[in-house]
Amino acid sequence: MSEQRDRSGIKVLVADDETPIRLLVRVNLEAEGFQVVEAPDGRRTIEVAHEEHPDIILLDVMMPYKDGWEVAEELLKEDSTSAIPIIFLTARADLRDHERGLNTGALQYITKPFNPRTLAPAIEECLDAAKSGDAQTVRAERLRVVRDLQVTPE
């Protein structure tokens, strides 16, 4: 069994309009040692990001008031929030949506339904990439994979 990292200082903002999804993510991340804050819609996500200064954001796409695409674009263009890594966690499973999420600036795109046990490693991977300055490389590689999957064989 590998040694668990100390995650007590890592704050995750979970933005999703579905209460059961937020609860599922919260329970699993808190069990892994993360601090969790929540937002039920796009507008509130932006507010909570400014108030709480999360280390990373798990962001749904289809939310009221502002969708996840708009939220990500806004957060990534503001100096105070532009360095916060974003992982889209959404039911939008089309490869074009996946590509759009990465092009918007997210480091990872996870589709629902998802295995909650994959969230902690995904968060750590994205935080490590952001901390080491490899975020653009990671995003570019994921975009390449998504684009390769979209190419239809002749």
Buried (B, 14 or more C-beta within 10 A) or exposed (E): EEEEEEBEEBBBBBBBBBEEBBEBBBEBBEEBBBBBBBBBBBBBBBEBBEEBEBBBBBBBBBBEBBBBBBBBEBBBEEEEBEEBBBBBBBBBEEBEBBBBBBEBBBBBBBBEEBEBEEBBEBBBBBBEBBEEEBBEEBBEEBBEEBEEEEEEEE
